Amino acid sequence: STTGFTTPSPYSNYYQHGRIQFIYRATELIDAGAFPGNIKGLAWNVAVLGTVGPLYEGQYTIKMKLTNAELINAWDYEDWTTVWEPDSAFYAKLGWNMHEFTEPFYWDGVSNIRIETCYNHPGVTTTFQNPSVYYTPTTFNSTGYRTNSTDNPELCNIVEPNAPIVGVNRANTLFN
Protein backbone atom coordinates (compact mmCIF):
# COMPACT_ATOMS: atom_id res chain seq x y z
CA SER A 1 0.00 0.00 0.00
CA THR A 2 1.07 3.57 -0.55
CA THR A 3 0.45 5.82 2.40
CA GLY A 4 2.86 8.71 1.99
CA PHE A 5 6.34 9.84 1.05
CA THR A 6 9.18 11.32 3.05
CA THR A 7 12.67 10.67 4.41
CA PRO A 8 14.35 8.33 4.98
CA SER A 9 14.64 7.92 1.27
CA PRO A 10 16.94 5.30 -0.28
CA TYR A 11 18.07 8.21 -2.46
CA SER A 12 18.72 10.38 0.55
CA ASN A 13 21.61 12.73 -0.12
CA TYR A 14 20.53 15.82 1.77
CA TYR A 15 23.89 16.19 3.50
CA GLN A 16 27.40 15.17 2.48
CA HIS A 17 27.03 11.64 3.89
CA GLY A 18 24.21 9.28 4.74
CA ARG A 19 23.56 5.63 5.49
CA ILE A 20 20.09 4.06 5.38
CA GLN A 21 19.21 0.45 6.24
CA PHE A 22 15.89 -1.30 5.65
CA ILE A 23 14.77 -4.76 6.78
CA TYR A 24 12.25 -6.94 4.95
CA ARG A 25 10.98 -9.97 6.82
CA ALA A 26 10.76 -13.28 5.01
CA THR A 27 7.13 -13.62 6.07
CA GLU A 28 6.31 -10.27 4.42
CA LEU A 29 8.06 -11.29 1.22
CA ILE A 30 6.29 -14.65 1.08
CA ASP A 31 2.92 -13.03 1.85
CA ALA A 32 3.58 -10.67 -1.09
CA GLY A 33 4.15 -13.63 -3.42
CA ALA A 34 7.95 -13.91 -3.36
CA PHE A 35 9.66 -17.27 -3.50
CA PRO A 36 13.26 -18.38 -2.91
CA GLY A 37 15.72 -17.68 -5.68
CA ASN A 38 17.78 -15.02 -7.35
CA ILE A 39 16.89 -11.37 -6.99
CA LYS A 40 18.13 -9.60 -10.11
CA GLY A 41 17.27 -6.03 -9.17
CA LEU A 42 15.12 -3.75 -7.08
CA ALA A 43 13.20 -0.53 -7.56
CA TRP A 44 11.94 2.35 -5.44
CA ASN A 45 8.95 4.50 -6.38
CA VAL A 46 9.83 8.21 -6.39
CA ALA A 47 6.94 10.55 -5.55
CA VAL A 48 8.78 13.91 -5.48
CA LEU A 49 12.10 14.62 -7.17
CA GLY A 50 13.41 17.34 -4.89
CA THR A 51 16.36 19.54 -5.82
CA VAL A 52 19.21 17.09 -5.51
CA GLY A 53 21.67 16.38 -8.28
CA PRO A 54 22.90 13.02 -9.55
CA LEU A 55 24.41 10.10 -7.67
CA TYR A 56 27.83 9.30 -9.11
CA GLU A 57 30.01 6.22 -9.39
CA GLY A 58 31.98 5.75 -6.17
CA GLN A 59 29.59 7.98 -4.22
CA TYR A 60 26.52 5.72 -3.83
CA THR A 61 25.99 2.00 -3.21
CA ILE A 62 23.15 -0.43 -2.65
CA LYS A 63 24.10 -3.45 -0.53
CA MET A 64 22.11 -6.50 0.57
CA LYS A 65 22.47 -9.35 3.03
CA LEU A 66 20.50 -12.19 4.56
CA THR A 67 19.83 -11.81 8.27
CA ASN A 68 17.99 -13.35 11.19
CA ALA A 69 17.37 -9.90 12.68
CA GLU A 70 13.67 -9.07 12.91
CA LEU A 71 14.05 -5.29 13.24
CA ILE A 72 16.60 -2.53 13.11
CA ASN A 73 17.93 -1.40 16.46
CA ALA A 74 21.63 -0.95 15.60
CA TRP A 75 23.86 -0.75 12.54
CA ASP A 76 24.86 -4.00 10.87
CA TYR A 77 28.30 -4.02 9.23
CA GLU A 78 29.04 -7.69 8.53
CA ASP A 79 28.76 -9.78 5.34
CA TRP A 80 27.24 -7.26 2.95
CA THR A 81 27.15 -7.80 -0.80
CA THR A 82 27.29 -4.70 -3.01
CA VAL A 83 24.56 -5.28 -5.59
CA TRP A 84 24.46 -1.93 -7.37
CA GLU A 85 26.36 1.29 -7.81
CA PRO A 86 26.02 3.75 -10.67
CA ASP A 87 28.45 3.35 -13.54
CA SER A 88 27.61 6.90 -14.64
CA ALA A 89 25.58 9.77 -13.20
CA PHE A 90 22.23 8.45 -11.93
CA TYR A 91 19.28 10.81 -11.72
CA ALA A 92 16.17 9.60 -9.91
CA LYS A 93 13.00 9.99 -11.95
CA LEU A 94 9.36 10.08 -10.95
CA GLY A 95 7.88 6.60 -10.65
CA TRP A 96 9.69 3.29 -10.24
CA ASN A 97 13.49 3.47 -10.52
CA MET A 98 14.84 -0.01 -11.29
CA HIS A 99 18.39 -0.96 -10.35
CA GLU A 100 19.50 -4.10 -12.19
CA PHE A 101 22.21 -5.95 -10.27
CA THR A 102 25.51 -6.88 -11.90
CA GLU A 103 25.24 -10.26 -10.13
CA PRO A 104 22.00 -11.78 -8.77
CA PHE A 105 21.46 -11.86 -5.02
CA TYR A 106 20.22 -15.23 -3.74
CA TRP A 107 17.36 -15.22 -1.24
CA ASP A 108 16.88 -18.53 0.58
CA GLY A 109 13.18 -17.93 1.33
CA VAL A 110 13.73 -18.24 5.09
CA SER A 111 16.05 -15.39 6.06
CA ASN A 112 15.06 -11.75 6.27
CA ILE A 113 16.66 -9.32 3.83
CA ARG A 114 18.53 -6.22 4.95
CA ILE A 115 19.31 -3.48 2.44
CA GLU A 116 21.71 -0.59 2.88
CA THR A 117 22.14 2.49 0.76
CA CYS A 118 25.06 4.75 1.47
CA TYR A 119 26.29 7.90 -0.20
CA ASN A 120 29.12 10.36 0.17
CA HIS A 121 29.39 13.70 -1.62
CA PRO A 122 32.83 15.11 -0.88
CA GLY A 123 33.08 18.84 -1.25
CA VAL A 124 29.33 19.53 -1.21
CA THR A 125 28.70 22.51 1.03
CA THR A 126 24.97 22.99 0.55
CA THR A 127 22.01 20.83 1.44
CA PHE A 128 19.37 19.62 -1.00
CA GLN A 129 15.86 18.23 -0.87
CA ASN A 130 15.93 14.44 -1.24
CA PRO A 131 13.94 12.59 -3.83
CA SER A 132 11.05 11.33 -1.69
CA VAL A 133 9.74 7.82 -2.22
CA TYR A 134 6.42 6.23 -1.37
CA TYR A 135 6.49 4.25 1.86
CA THR A 136 4.31 2.01 3.97
CA PRO A 137 4.44 1.98 7.78
CA THR A 138 5.32 -1.36 9.35
CA THR A 139 4.56 -2.56 12.87
CA PHE A 140 8.27 -2.73 13.76
CA ASN A 141 11.45 -0.66 13.36
CA SER A 142 12.12 -1.51 9.72
CA THR A 143 14.28 1.52 8.93
CA GLY A 144 17.45 3.04 10.35
CA TYR A 145 19.29 6.06 9.02
CA ARG A 146 21.83 8.71 9.85
CA THR A 147 23.09 11.68 7.85
CA ASN A 148 25.87 14.13 8.56
CA SER A 149 27.92 16.84 6.94
CA THR A 150 31.32 15.24 7.42
CA ASP A 151 33.49 15.52 4.31
CA ASN A 152 35.14 12.09 4.37
CA PRO A 153 35.06 9.91 1.23
CA GLU A 154 35.47 6.74 3.34
CA LEU A 155 32.36 7.18 5.51
CA CYS A 156 30.46 4.43 3.65
CA ASN A 157 33.26 2.00 4.50
CA ILE A 158 33.70 2.64 8.23
CA VAL A 159 31.73 2.12 11.42
CA GLU A 160 29.13 4.86 11.87
CA PRO A 161 29.92 6.73 15.12
CA ASN A 162 26.25 7.35 15.97
CA ALA A 163 23.38 4.91 16.42
CA PRO A 164 20.76 4.90 13.68
CA ILE A 165 17.59 6.91 13.93
CA VAL A 166 15.03 4.11 13.69
CA GLY A 167 11.48 4.18 12.44
CA VAL A 168 8.62 2.25 10.91
CA ASN A 169 8.21 4.08 7.58
CA ARG A 170 9.91 1.84 5.04
CA ALA A 171 10.32 2.62 1.35
CA ASN A 172 8.05 0.59 -0.90
CA THR A 173 10.38 -1.76 -2.72
CA LEU A 174 9.87 -3.85 -5.84
CA PHE A 175 12.14 -6.89 -6.01
CA ASN A 176 12.84 -8.32 -9.47
N, C-alpha and C positions, 0 to 999 in steps of 0.2 A: 504494500500500500504506500501511497505517497501522501505524507502529512505535512511537509514543509521543507524548507531549505535554509541552510545556515552553515556556520563553522562548527565543528571541524570538517573541513573539506579535504578530500584526498589530494586536491590541487592547491591546498593551502600554501601560499608563499607571501603572506602579508609582511613578514619580517625577513631578515637575512637568513634565518635558519628555522626549520621546523621538522618535527617528527610526529607522525600520526600512526597509531596502531588500531586495528579493528579486529574483532573476533567473531567468527561465524560458527555456531554450534552445528555438529553433525546432524542432530535431530532437526534443526531448522532447514538445513540443506536437503535432507531426505524428504521432509514434509513439503518442500517446494518442488520436488520431482527430480532432484539430483541423484546420481548413482555413482558408485566408485569408478575411477578411471582417470584419464588424463584431462587436465584443465589446460586449454590452449590459449586462453586469454581471459580478460575481464574488462568490464566497462562500468563507468559511472555516468549518471544522468545529470548534466549541468542545467540548472534552472536560470541562473543569472551569471553573466560573464564577468562582471567586475571590471577593474581597470588594470589588472596585472598583465605583464608581458609574458613572453614565452618561457617554457622550461627547456633548458639546454642540456645537451650531453654532458655527463659528469656532474651535473647539478641537481639531478632528480632521479630517484629510483623507486621501483615497486618491488617489494620482497614478500615471500610467502613461506610459511612453515606449517607443519602439522603439530598439534599440541593437545595435551589433555586438560589444559586450563579451561575453565568454564566462563571466566570473566576476566576483565582487565583490572588489576589493582596495582601493578608495577610494570616497569619496562621489562621486555624480554629481549635478550641479546644473542642467544645461542641458536646455532643451526639454521640460519636463514638461507634461503635461495633467492638470488636476484632473478626476477622473472622478466622485468622490463625496465629499460631506460631509453630515453630518446636518442636516436642516432642523428637527429638534426633538431632544429627548434620546433617544439611542440606547442601549439596554441589550442587550448580547450575551446570547444565549440558548443553551442546550445544543443541539447539533446544528449543521446548516448555517445560516449567517447570510448571506443574499443581500443584496447591495448593487446595486440597479439604477441604472445611470448615467443622468444627465440627458441626455447626448449619447453616442452610441456611440463606441467607440474602435476605429479601423481597424487590423487586423493584416495585414501584407502577406504572411505565410506564409514569409518568408525571414529577417527580423530576429528577434532575441531580444526578449523583453519584460522590462522592468524595472518593478517596482512599488515605490512608497514609501508608507508610512503615517507620519504625523507627528501628534503631539498636544502640546498645551500646556495645563496646568491652573494658571493664575495663582492665587496665594493658597493653594494646597493645601500644608499643612505636614506631613501624614502620608503614609506610604507604604501601598500596598494590594497585594493579591495579584492579579496579572493574570488575565484569562480565558486559560486555556491551550488551545491548539488542537492537533489532531493534526498530525503532521509526518512526513516521510519524509526520511531522509538521502540526500544526493546524493554524487557522487564529486568534487565541486568546491565551492569557496566560493560558495554560492548565496545567502547571507544576510549582511547587515551591519547592525549596530545600535549605538546609543549612547543612554544615558539619563543625565539629570542633574537636579539639584534647583535649577536656576537659574530664578528667577521672572521670566521675560521673555516677554511675549506674542508677540514677533516671532521667536522661535527657529526656528519652522518655515519662516521666510522668509529666513534668513541662512545663511552658510557655517558649518558645524559646525566648532568649533575643534579637535576631536579626531578622529583616524582611526576608522573603524568597527571594532567587534569583529566579526570575520568567522567564519563557520562553515558547516557543511554541512547542518544541520537546517533544512529549509525547510517552511513551513506548507503543508499540502495545500490546494490551491486549485481551485475549480470555476469555470471560465469559462463564461459564458452568451452 
